[in-house]
């Protein structure tokens, strides 16, 4: 399922879109840093050590957000958390995790890049809890979500139905559906074996109202950068006590400072090397 350039130019793989960077890639510093970080060595509760591909992929998706802070979705993820003890607990994952963030000295009171980074640190733990960091996972067969709108898919086991919380989610779906060059599939898929059963998409292909949900499931399992950016918005808008993610509702997704430290290094690289941002366009 990895995507390679048809024309080989000096033996270099396309680093910015769907493959792991070669020796000449400006993204090498990030992928090597992520794979060798303390975050990558964590033995996650009941999940084990994350696939190196997952750490590389998450680092690159975060780096792209650092480079493109004016994007509508990034602004949502970067927003200051809501006030704890209010209705924001029900919807905002950062508000619902405020006690854990406080204990880790990772405040989210102000909008900006620190809050963006903290959200991605929690996302890393969420992805490990939901799918053990495997990008191509289909719906949880133990859960009764079988419609095109409710069936979960991808790294974070999100659904198409939740797109109603923000027009930004629908816009992201259309954008990635039209152009999948930014999916980072080759990064997230390296060394990961997808089970044939995961490929099934739920819904009726003959039913017009199911078409978007079916297409969204497929995209979520073949375009991990999209699945990650989509889930980050959902974490902020429908990811609290009554939100989309069971591990967040139950405080079961681990928040680890080692991952914030890794992302902080990624942030510094992305901000200091313009060629990294250029490669991630």
N, C-alpha and C positions, 0 to 999 in steps of 0.2 A: 504493500500500500504506500510505499515511499515514492516520492515524485522526484525524478531527476531531470536535468536539462537534456534535451535531445541532442543538442550540439555541445560537445565537450570543449571548453575553451581552456587550454593549457592545463587540463586536468582538474580544474577548480569547480567545486560544487557551488550551487547558488546558496549563499549563506543567509541572505536576508529574508527568504520566504519559506521554503519547505524542507531545507536540509541542514545538517550540522555543518558548521564552517570548516573549511580546509585550513592549511597552515597560513594561507594568505588572507583568510577571512578577518575582517575587523571585529567579528563577534567572538572570536576565539577566547579573548580574555574573559568574557562573561561566562561562556559555557565551561571553561576550565575552572574558573573560580567557583561556580555553582557546584560542579561535580566533586570538588575537593573540599567543600565547606563543612563546617560542623553541622549545619542543617542537613546536609546530605547523609551524614553518619548517624542521625537520630534513629533509634529503634522505637518506632511509633507504637503506642499501645494497641495490642491485638492486630497490628498490621505489618510490623517488621520495618525493615529499611526501605526507603523509597527507591524506585527505579531512578538511575542516574538521568535517564531521559526526561523524567518528570521535573527534576530539579533544574536541568538545563532549560527546558521549555518554560517553566514558570519564571525563571530569571529573565528570559528574553521577552516574555509578554510584559513583565513589569518594566523592563528597560524601555520598551516601546511606549508605555504609558508615561514614563518620565520624559521621554523625548517629545511626546504629543499631549502635553497637559491641557491644551485648549480644546481637545475633543470633548463632545457632549458627555459621553460615558465616563471619561476620566474625571470630569468636573463633579459628576455625581459621586463617584467613589472617593474623591478627595474632600468632599464636604465635611464640615464639622459634625461630629455625632450629635444626636438629639439629647435632650436632657434626661438623664436616668430617672426612673420613677414616674415617667409620663407615658403617653401612648407610643412614644418613640421606642420603648422597650419591645413593643409588639412587632415592629417593622424593621428597625435598624439593627443589623447584627453587631455593629460597633457599640451601640448603646447597650444592647443586651449583654455584651461582654465587657462592660465598663469596669467591673470589679477586677476581672482578669487582666485587662490592659493596665489598670492602676497598679496592681501588684508587680507587673513587669516593667513599670516605669515607661509606659508607652501611651501617653495621653493623646486624646483625639478631640480636644476642646476647640481647636482651630482648624479651619480649612487649609489645605495645602499638601505638600509632598510628603510630610511625615505621616499624616493621616492616610494618604494613599498607600504608603509603604506598609503601615500597620495593617491595613485591610488585606494586602497581599500576603502578609505573614500569616494572618488567620486563614486566608484562602489555602495556603499550602497545607495546613493542618486539616482543613475541611476536605480537600481532595484526597488526602490519605485516608480519612475516615470513610468517605463515600465509595471510593473505587481503588484504594491502594495505589493511586497515582497512575492508573492505566487509562489511557485516553479514549479507548474504543468501547467502553462498557455500555451495554444496553440497559433496559429497565430492570429494576429489582423485582425478580419473579415472586418474591415473598410478599410484595405489596400489591394491592388491588387497584393499580393505576394502569388501565389498559386502553384508554381512548387516545386518539391522536393528540388531544390537548393535554392530557394528564400524564402520559407515559414519560418516564424519566429517561434521560440519555446523556452520555458523555461523562467527562471527568468528575463533574460535580453533581450529577444526577438531578439536573434541573428540568423543568417542563416548558413546553411551548405556551401553555395556558397562562403562565405568570407574566408573559409579555405585556399584558393589559395594564400593569402598574406603571409603565412608562413608554411613550412613543419611541424613546431612544432604543429600546430593545428590538422593536420591529424594524427600525432603520438599520441597526447592526445586522440583522438577519438578511435584509435585502442587499446590503453592501457586500457581505461575505458570500452570499449566494451568487452574486454576479461576478465576483472576482475572488478566487481562493488562493491567490499568490501569497497572501500574508498568513496562511494557516499554520505554518511551522510544523506541518505534519511529519516531515522527516526528522525533526528534532525530538518530538514527543514519542515517536514510534520506534526509535532505535532500540533494538533489543527487546521490544514488547511484542508478545504473541497474542493476537486477537482470537478469541474463540468464535467459531462459526455462528453459534447461537446468538451472539451479541449483535450480529448484523441485522437481525429482524427489526423492522419498524412497525409500530402498532397503529392501527387505524384501518379504514376501508379505502383502498386506492380508487375505488369507483365512486366515492362520495366527495363531491366538490368541497364541502366544509372541512374535510380531513386533509386536504392537499398540503396546506401550510404546515400542519403538525407533523405529517410524514416527512416532508422535506426538511423541517427543522431537526427532527431526530437524526436523519442521515447526516446533515451538516454538522451537528454537534459531535458525532462520532468520527468524522473524517477531517474536521477542522478544529483542532484543539485550542488554537489561539482564540477563535470565536467563542468556543464553549467557556473559556476562562474569562474573557471580557464580559460576556453575557452574565455569567455567574457573579462577577464582581458587582455589577449593577444590582442584581437581585439581592445580594447580601446586604446592600445598603437600603433598598426600598421594600423588600419583602423577605427579610432574613433574620428577624428577631424572634421573640418568644412565641409568636403565632405565625411565623413565616415559613418559607419553602423548605428549609433544611432541618431534618430531624436532629443531626449532630449539633447544630447550632441551638435549636430549641432546648436540647438536653445538656448543653454545655459539654458535649462529648468531643467536639473538635478541639485538638490541642493547639494552644497558642505558645510558640516557643521563641525565646529571645534569640536563639542561634539563627533562626530564619530571618528575623529582623536585621541581625548583624550582616548576614549574607546579602540581603537586599540593599542594605546601606552601602555596601561595597559596590554592588551593581549600579546603584544610583550614582555614585561618585564617578564610575567609569563612563556611564552614559552622558553625564554632564561635562566631562572633561575631554571626550573624544567625539567630535562631530561626525566622524566616519561611522561610528556605531549607529547613530540616529539615521544617517543616510541609508545604511544597510537594512534598517528595520522599516523603512517606508513601505 
